[in-house]
């Protein structure tokens, strides 16, 4: 029983803690990126309103749509890769979910 505890800590505890830290950090980074993107878009539309620049809204929408589609494809590939190892990945994903929720 004594040798089981270190194995569980390495195979379950560490990936769960790592998942929590990654999830928490990812959520904070995404929030900051969205704030910056929103501020940038507000500045663009303000400058367009004042006549300083011209914004092609249709092209901007298609660009954002392409970026989000690529993001979903890459996130799905990452989740498939992580799902290939059951025990450490399961605890990592549980920690990731908790980190995303708490972040």
Protein Blocks (a to p, Z undefined) as FASTA:
>chain_A
ZZmmmmmmmmmmmmmmmmmmmmmmmmmmmmmmmmmmmmmmmmmmmmmmnomaccdfklmm
mmmmmmmmmmmmmmmmmmmmmmmpmklmmmmmmmmmmmmmmZZ
